[in-house]
Amino acid sequence: MSPDPTTSQQLDEETPLLHSEGNAPAKAPQTPLPWRQFSMLLVLQIAEPMTYQVISPFAPQLIRDIGITNGDEALVSFYVGLLHSLFFATEALTIFHWSRLSDYIGRKPVLLIGLFGLSLSMFCFGLSKTFWSLVISRCLNGALNGNIGVMKSMTAEMTDSTNMARAWAILPLAWSSGSTLGPLIGGELARPADRFPNIFGGSEFLKEYPYFLPCAVPATVSALSWIVIFLHLKETTTSQISISQLLSWKERKIVPLPAVEPPLESSSISDKPVPIRALFVRPVLVATGSYAGVALVDIAFHTVQPVFYATPISLGGLGLDTPIIGTILSVQGIANGIMQPLAFARLHDVMGAKKLWLFGVTCALPMVALFPTLNTLARFSGIIQSVWYLVALQVILMGCLNFAYGLSSSFSHWYF
């Protein structure tokens, strides 16, 4: 076989086998982030935690007001936990299907459906007067919200290898912003006619629906985002099937869905979505299991935390009111947003990935143990300065636990 002429021109007896610094290949220049498009995704990244967290400060009082517990304070935590769980349960059952659907009809239509679901469900939640209407609103909120996976796909598609890391570093800051604004809005704007009688005291509507205003803020943000996304966001993938085909009964009879077709040998990986069975491999299962375990602790804590703060001291809580609860949760979002960019990289360099992950998960133990400690201290001494110090410590431990989130995705690379 004759040698490749191109290779013979590039490699000869004078070609150095080792590159020195002078002849090393130049590093590719970093591509600027497409800020116009990427900023729209950041707004969407703020919308979900805002929607989820906005009800946390006032949810215990809301459950008391609708009368589902019949005055039994011990049942408040059960119904609050049920409301939070329904959101994540319905989201978990549908988010994968939304992500798969976005591979066929495009990312943008799925994002628009998700924003519509967020806005509609939050307006419904604020207008709810019965527990079952709250349940339907939260289920609708979770079921129509497939934005998280789709946003990550769009981020990868609108960036390249030179600027992708920078984009991924900014996304958690947007999430922290939503986690900060949500509780602040919920805590300050709940029952506005009672808290701000000079401004809202004359509104019979807000007296009839005292939790509509904090729900209307994220709902309006989602509605305005829908308009901006519809008008300005560019599609990042090629649709394999049109929406009219997908919705047409006749078309669905004669056109098979691409998901059931076996992949052709000549097609590349990027031509078709990866089959579901291809995801059930050890590295993916290890990483997913790690992430799921951290998420279980994190979401359980976020659900119990406002209930504990709102429960009377005699029943095991701290007996705080709604605005204070909202402020604590908001400060927690700020602390997490500061700790992640400032401390994570340095701790990663010093401790390594595995030790930092173990440290983050271990922080969950004293974080949870502080609940009975806080109540015991409040029983004997009341809400004194030491209680606030322990609350601050709990907030810091929560931020340390969040270190494990970023490491879980790479868990399979250093598990053994």
Disulfide bonds with the S-S distance in Angstrom:
none
